[in-house]
């Protein structure tokens, strides 16, 4: 979406949304062309304008924005504070497991995030099934891990948060699957991002005129 088109869409959201008589198809066309960086405004503001806009925004998210999200679990072997060994056995490649969007369930209330079947690091590759069966990557370890929710492959866009859903093993595809209440996930994600970005980092004592602000790009 170009900057000019983005500005036009923003103006339409602000001016026309509350009393718009534009047809649903046109609004859907407009919303589908918002960039991922405007998604937070769609979810936190436009979605609450009316029942029609709620349905439209959720349709756009399910088809366009949600597939851009991923969940990465931090899986160090040792406690980051004490250094105590928590999970003996082979280390997890890169000490993390990324789960990418794999579709919605039948009634579209849950988004499915799936792990890869093989974890690679350099020339080494280990199947997730083997790691599970040797108790290196059991359900308990995944449940205890810190979850980092982010969009695109850039983990800097994410935030650590509690994910509303449950983990299960897919025996057929030999992968872990996280079934997530995706509407709750989006609401929590943007609320957490807003809270984080609203915190100002105060300048060091004795330094003037150099207040730093955290970035809020979504």
C-alpha positions as CSV (number, residue, x, y, z in Angstrom):
1,X,0.0,0.0,0.0
2,X,1.5,3.4,-1.0
3,X,1.8,6.2,1.5
4,X,-0.9,8.2,-0.4
5,X,-3.3,5.3,-0.5
6,X,-2.6,4.7,3.2
7,X,-3.4,8.3,4.1
8,X,-6.6,8.1,2.1
9,X,-7.7,4.9,3.9
10,X,-6.9,6.5,7.2
11,X,-9.1,9.5,6.3
12,X,-11.9,7.2,5.3
13,X,-11.7,5.3,8.6
14,X,-11.8,8.5,10.6
15,X,-14.4,10.4,8.7
16,X,-16.7,7.9,7.0
17,X,-16.7,4.9,9.2
18,X,-19.3,5.8,11.9
19,X,-22.1,6.7,9.5
20,X,-20.8,5.2,6.2
21,X,-23.3,4.0,3.6
22,X,-20.6,2.6,1.3
23,X,-21.3,-1.0,0.3
24,X,-19.6,-3.7,2.2
25,X,-17.6,-4.8,-0.9
26,X,-16.0,-1.4,-1.1
27,X,-15.1,-1.2,2.5
28,X,-13.6,-4.7,2.3
29,X,-11.6,-3.6,-0.7
30,X,-10.2,-0.6,1.3
31,X,-9.4,-2.6,4.4
32,X,-7.6,-5.3,2.5
33,X,-5.2,-2.7,1.2
34,X,-4.1,-1.5,4.6
35,X,-0.5,-2.5,5.5
36,X,0.6,-4.7,8.4
37,X,1.7,-1.5,10.1
38,X,-1.8,-0.2,10.1
39,X,-3.2,-3.4,11.4
40,X,-3.2,-2.3,15.0
41,X,-5.5,0.6,14.1
42,X,-7.9,-1.7,12.3
43,X,-8.1,-4.1,15.2
44,X,-8.2,-1.6,18.1
45,X,-10.2,1.2,16.5
46,X,-12.0,0.4,13.2
47,X,-13.2,-2.9,14.5
48,X,-15.1,-1.3,17.3
49,X,-17.0,1.2,15.1
50,X,-20.0,-1.1,14.4
51,X,-21.0,-4.7,14.0
52,X,-20.4,-4.4,10.2
53,X,-16.8,-3.1,10.7
54,X,-16.1,-5.8,13.3
55,X,-17.1,-8.5,10.9
56,X,-15.1,-6.9,8.0
57,X,-11.9,-6.4,10.1
58,X,-12.0,-9.9,11.4
59,X,-12.4,-11.2,7.9
60,X,-9.4,-9.2,6.7
61,X,-7.3,-10.3,9.7
62,X,-8.2,-14.0,9.2
63,X,-7.2,-13.9,5.5
64,X,-4.4,-11.4,5.4
65,X,-2.8,-10.4,8.7
66,X,-3.1,-13.5,10.9
67,X,-1.0,-15.6,8.5
68,X,1.8,-13.1,9.0
69,X,2.0,-13.9,12.7
70,X,4.3,-16.6,14.3
71,X,5.0,-17.7,17.8
72,X,8.6,-18.5,18.9
73,X,9.3,-20.3,22.1
74,X,12.5,-19.7,23.9
75,X,14.0,-23.1,24.9
76,X,17.3,-22.6,26.8
77,X,18.6,-25.7,28.7
78,X,19.6,-23.7,31.7
79,X,17.8,-21.3,34.0
80,X,18.8,-17.8,32.7
81,X,19.1,-16.5,36.3
82,X,20.7,-19.3,38.3
83,X,22.4,-21.2,35.4
84,X,21.0,-24.4,36.8
85,X,20.4,-27.2,34.2
86,X,16.7,-27.5,33.8
87,X,16.5,-29.7,30.7
88,X,19.2,-32.4,30.3
89,X,19.8,-34.1,26.9
90,X,20.6,-32.7,23.5
91,X,20.3,-28.9,23.1
92,X,17.6,-27.5,20.8
93,X,18.9,-26.0,17.6
94,X,19.2,-22.2,18.2
95,X,17.5,-22.8,21.6
96,X,14.1,-22.0,20.2
97,X,11.1,-23.4,18.3
98,X,9.2,-21.2,15.9
99,X,5.6,-22.1,15.1
100,X,4.0,-20.6,12.0
101,X,0.4,-20.1,11.0
102,X,-1.2,-23.2,9.5
103,X,-4.8,-22.2,9.0
104,X,-8.0,-22.0,11.1
105,X,-10.1,-24.7,12.7
106,X,-13.6,-25.7,11.3
107,X,-15.5,-22.9,13.0
108,X,-12.6,-20.4,12.6
109,X,-12.4,-19.6,16.3
110,X,-8.9,-21.1,16.7
111,X,-5.8,-20.4,14.6
112,X,-3.4,-23.3,14.3
113,X,0.3,-22.6,14.7
114,X,2.5,-25.5,13.7
115,X,6.1,-26.4,14.4
116,X,8.4,-27.6,11.7
117,X,8.9,-31.4,11.6
118,X,12.7,-31.0,11.5
119,X,14.9,-28.5,13.3
120,X,18.1,-27.5,11.6
121,X,21.3,-25.7,12.6
122,X,24.0,-25.5,10.0
123,X,24.4,-29.0,8.5
124,X,22.7,-30.7,11.5
125,X,19.1,-31.7,11.4
126,X,17.0,-33.4,14.1
127,X,13.4,-34.4,13.8
128,X,10.9,-32.9,16.3
129,X,9.5,-36.4,16.8
130,X,12.9,-37.7,18.0
131,X,13.3,-34.7,20.3
132,X,9.8,-35.4,21.7
133,X,10.4,-39.2,22.1
134,X,13.7,-38.7,23.9
135,X,12.1,-36.2,26.3
136,X,14.2,-33.3,25.0
137,X,11.1,-31.5,23.7
138,X,8.2,-32.8,25.8
139,X,4.9,-31.0,26.2
140,X,5.9,-29.8,29.7
141,X,8.9,-27.9,28.3
142,X,6.8,-26.2,25.7
143,X,4.2,-25.2,28.2
144,X,6.9,-23.7,30.5
145,X,8.7,-21.8,27.7
146,X,8.4,-18.1,27.2
147,X,6.3,-17.3,24.1
148,X,7.3,-14.5,21.8
149,X,4.5,-13.4,19.5
150,X,5.6,-11.5,16.4
151,X,4.6,-10.8,12.8
152,X,6.6,-11.5,9.7
153,X,10.0,-13.1,10.3
154,X,11.2,-10.1,12.2
155,X,11.1,-11.1,15.8
156,X,11.8,-7.5,16.8
157,X,8.2,-6.8,16.0
158,X,7.1,-9.1,18.8
159,X,6.4,-9.2,22.5
160,X,6.6,-11.9,25.2
161,X,3.1,-12.8,26.3
162,X,0.8,-15.5,27.5
163,X,-0.9,-17.3,24.5
164,X,-4.6,-18.2,24.9
165,X,-4.8,-21.8,23.6
166,X,-3.5,-25.3,24.0
167,X,-0.6,-27.4,22.6
168,X,-1.1,-30.9,21.1
169,X,1.0,-33.4,19.2
170,X,0.0,-34.2,15.6
171,X,0.9,-37.8,15.2
172,X,0.2,-37.8,11.5
173,X,2.5,-34.9,10.6
174,X,4.9,-35.4,13.5
175,X,4.7,-31.8,14.7
176,X,3.5,-29.8,17.6
177,X,0.4,-27.7,17.1
178,X,-0.7,-24.7,19.1
179,X,-4.5,-24.1,18.8
180,X,-4.9,-20.4,19.7
181,X,-8.0,-18.3,20.3
182,X,-6.8,-15.9,17.7
183,X,-9.2,-13.0,18.4
184,X,-8.0,-13.0,22.0
185,X,-4.4,-13.3,20.8
186,X,-4.8,-10.2,18.6
187,X,-6.4,-8.2,21.3
188,X,-3.8,-9.1,23.9
189,X,-0.9,-8.6,21.4
190,X,-1.9,-5.0,20.5
191,X,-2.8,-4.1,24.1
192,X,0.7,-5.4,25.2
193,X,2.4,-3.5,22.4
194,X,0.6,-0.3,23.3
195,X,1.5,-0.7,27.0
196,X,5.1,-1.3,26.1
197,X,5.4,1.5,23.7
198,X,3.8,4.0,26.1
199,X,6.6,3.6,28.6
200,X,9.1,6.4,28.2
201,X,12.8,5.7,28.9
202,X,13.9,8.6,31.1
203,X,17.3,10.2,30.3
204,X,20.2,9.4,32.6
205,X,20.7,11.8,35.5
206,X,22.6,14.9,34.5
207,X,21.6,14.5,30.8
208,X,19.1,17.0,29.5
209,X,17.1,17.2,26.3
210,X,17.6,13.6,25.3
211,X,14.5,11.7,26.3
212,X,14.2,8.5,24.4
213,X,10.9,7.0,23.3
214,X,10.2,3.4,22.5
215,X,9.1,2.7,18.9
216,X,5.5,2.1,18.1
217,X,5.2,1.0,14.5
218,X,2.0,-1.1,14.7
